[in-house]
Amino acid sequence: MFHCGDSVDMHGAHDQGKFILFRHHPLAAKNGSYTGYGSPQHSYYRSPWSGNCIVFDDGKNSGRQPSYTAQGGRVNSFAEFLAGRQRPPVGNWSSPRRTTGSPRRRQSRRRHARQGRAVQMDRELVFLGYQHLIVLDRVKCAPGVNARSVLNLTKEPSVDGARVRVDVPPGRLFVQALLPDVPKIVKVGGPTATTEMKMGNDWRIEITGPDPKAAEQVYLSVLTATDDTVSAAPKVALTRDGREDDRERGRDDAHV
């Protein structure tokens, strides 16, 4: 499942470009709980923190979501909504306007599909063989703003360098981060969960690069949804300007 588009009404969420990946059960999920209007849990659920998105923040409220004002519920026409979209909602300090997005192009063939564009970043999704999801994000940050790639999970993941595995029997999800070059992956959940997350058994991983405040950043990950009988992730490689990345040289597998 993939979604982006204007959040026209008050029930819209600020999680543009989110996706959910299933194999028997949700593996990469939309976490949190839409409960208690205006509560921290409600704000968290509507935020990009609980979706599989790029999150922008100033580093001061890491992992916590400022409350959003449901401006969409107080407009009387689409023209009024468009005018209000140019003003940042309360708490959304990092956005020059209300978060929004729309697909730039779509392409579907027998074995793959790709689509997507979001306002704060360019996102490309490639879905191969109903099993492998390639996620490419090109990000631009304003001065003083951090960026990170957030992936929400329904069980505690195991993290080994740039590789992640999560088991939701009889399904299993492998995540392989190819970019940034030296990714840092932190898992949040369980005893490290924020108050807003503790509505259920929610976990997430956060991927950052060497400089989360860099003006331009690129994130590239390969997610593979399979059965828990599969013990190893598929081998993947990164190609730069037609040449295979030195870290993966010698492999004869299909390359990202």
N, C-alpha and C positions, 0 to 999 in steps of 0.2 A: 504494500500500500504506500502511495506517495501523495503528498498534498502540498499545494501552495496556492495563494490567492488572497484577495482582499478579505480582511476580517470585517465584514460590513455590519454585522449585528453584535449584540452584547455577549453572545455566547462564543464568538470567535476567539481563537487562541493566537498568541504571538510566537508561533513556532513554525515559521515559514520553511518550506523545504523538508519537513519531517517525513520520515518513512517508518514503516513497520515491516519486519521480516519474519515470516512464519515458517515453521517446519513441525507439524503436529500441534505445536503450541506457539504463541508469540515468543520469539527469541530476542530480537532487537525490538523493543516495545515502546509504547507511550506509557510512562509511569505516573505515579501520583494519583490523586483522587479529586474529582470535581465535586467538592462538598463544602458546605459552609460559606455562602456567598460573601466575598470580601475577606475570607479567612486566609491565613498563611498557606494552608493546604490548597485552597482555591487558586491563589495567586501563583503558587508553584506549578500547579497542573496546567495553567494557561500559558506558562512561560516556556522559553526554549530549553531551560534546564531539564524539563521532564520529557522532552522530545529528543530526537536524534538530529541535532542541529549544530550549527556554529553558534557559539555563545560569545557575546561581547560584554565585557565588564571592566571596571576600573581597578580590580584587584582587591577592593575594600570589602566587597560583599560576596566574596568567592563562595559559590555553592548556595547562595541565598538569593531570592528573587524579590526585587522591589515590587510593591503593589501597583497594579495597573488600574486606571480608572476606565470603567466601561463606557467610554464616550459613545460607542456605536449605538447604545440603547437610548440615547437622548437626542438623536437626530430625526428630522421629520421628512427628509428627502435625500435622494442620492447626491444631488448637487451640494447639499449641506455637508454630507459625509465627505465628499471630495475636498471641500474647503477645509474641513477639520483635519483631514489626513495630513495636511502640510504642517500642522502643529504637533510637537511631541506630546504623547500622553504623559500624565503624571507618573513620575518614577522612571520613565524610559529615557534617562539622561543621555544615553549613548547614541540615540537615533535622531537624525535630523528631521524625521517625520515618522508617522505611524508605520510600524513594520508591515510590509506588504510584499507581494510577489506574484509572478505569473509565469507560466511556461513560455520560453522563447521559441523552442522548436520541439517537435516530437518525431520519432522515427521508430517504426516497429517492423521487425522481420521475423522469420520463423524462429530463429534462435536467440534473438536479443531485442531489447527495447531500451531507448534512452530518451530522457526528457529533462527539462528543468531550467529555470532561472529564478533567482531570488534577489531582492533589491540590495541587501547588504553584502552579498557575495554571489559569485557565479558557481552554481552547483550542477554537475553532470552526473547522471546515474546510468550505468549500463548493467542490464540484467541478463545474465548468460545462462542458458539451459535450465531456467527455473531453479537455479541453485546458487550461482555466484553473483553477488552484487558488488560492483565496483563504484566507489564514491569518490569523486574528485571535486574539491572545493578550492576556488581561488578567492582569496580574502584580502580586503584592504582595511586597515585600521586607522582611525583618527589618532592623533597624538594622545598618549596617556591611556589608551584603551587596549586591553588584553583581548586576545582571541583564543578559543580552544574548540576542539571538536568533541562533542558529547555524544555518547552512545548509551542508551538506557537498556537495562537487562532485567530479566525476571528472576535470576538466580545469581549467587555469588560467582564471579568469574575468577579464573586463574590467569595470572599475568606473568609472562616470561619474556622480558625485553620488549620487542615490538610485536609480540604475538599474544593473543588472548584466546581463551577457550571458555565457553560456558555450556553446561549440560542442563537441559530441561527434558528428561527422558519422556519419550524415546527419541528426542531431537538433540542436536548439538550444533553450536555455532562456533566457527573459527573466525577470528579477526586478525588480519595481517596489515600493519601500518607500514607503508612504503615511503611516505612523506609525511612530515618533515624528515630530513636526513637522519637526525638523531632524535627520534620521538621519545617523549617522556609520557608514560601512561600511568595514571593514578586511578585506583578504584575507590569508590565512595559507596558506603552502605553499611548495613549491620550496625556495629557500635560507632562507626564514623558517620552514620547518616545524620542529616540535618533534621530538625523537628518536622519540617514540611514533608520529608520523605517517609516518615515513620507511620504511614497509613497501611503499609503492607511490607512484603519482602522485596523491596525495591533496591536495585543496585544500579550504578552507572560507572562508566570509565570516562576519563577526561584525557584527551591527547593534546599535548602542547609541543612546540618546537623549542630550540635553544633560546629564542627570544620571542616570547608571546606578545610583545609590544611592537614587533617589526611592522613597518608600514605595509608590506606585502608578504603574504604567506600562502603556502600551498599545502593542502592535505590530500593524501591519496591512501585509501584503504580498500582492501579486498575482504568482503564478508562471504563466508561459505556456510550455507545452511544444509545440514545433512543429518543422517541418523546417528545415534550414539554408538553404533557398531563400527563407525569409521574412526580409526585411532589417530590419524595424522591429517593435518591440513594440506591442501594441494600446494605444490611448489609454485611460487610466483616470482617474477623478476621485473625490475624497473628499467625501461629503455629511455635514454636521453639522446635526442637528435639522431635517432636511428641506431644508436649503439647501446649494447646491454650494459647496465650498471656494473661496475667492477665488483661490487659486493656479491653479485649473483653470477659472475662469469663461470661458464662451463656447464651450466644447466641447459638441458635440451627441452625444457617444458615450454608450453605456450606462455608468452610474456604479456604483462600488462603494458 
